[in-house]
Amino acid sequence: MVSEKIRILLIKRKMTMSELADKMETTPQNLSNKLSRDNFTQKEMQSMSRALACKLDISFTLEETGEQV
């Protein structure tokens, strides 16, 4: 799910995965592996949001009530 959003942001920002990896100070291969596993730490997601010039919102929503925590 997160990986799909990152790919959309790359298109909107006209940025390649290599460019994003460079801005995150990681390798394109490492970023590609994380995208394929859809496995990111909060720190990595914050780094991506800065590199993609966007705001990162992380929240939990209670299923029963729809309340965000």
Secondary structure, 3 states (H helix, E strand, C coil): CHHHHHHHHHHHCCCCHHHHHHHCCCCHHHHHHHHHHCCCCHHHHHHHHHHCCCCCCCCCECCCCCCEC
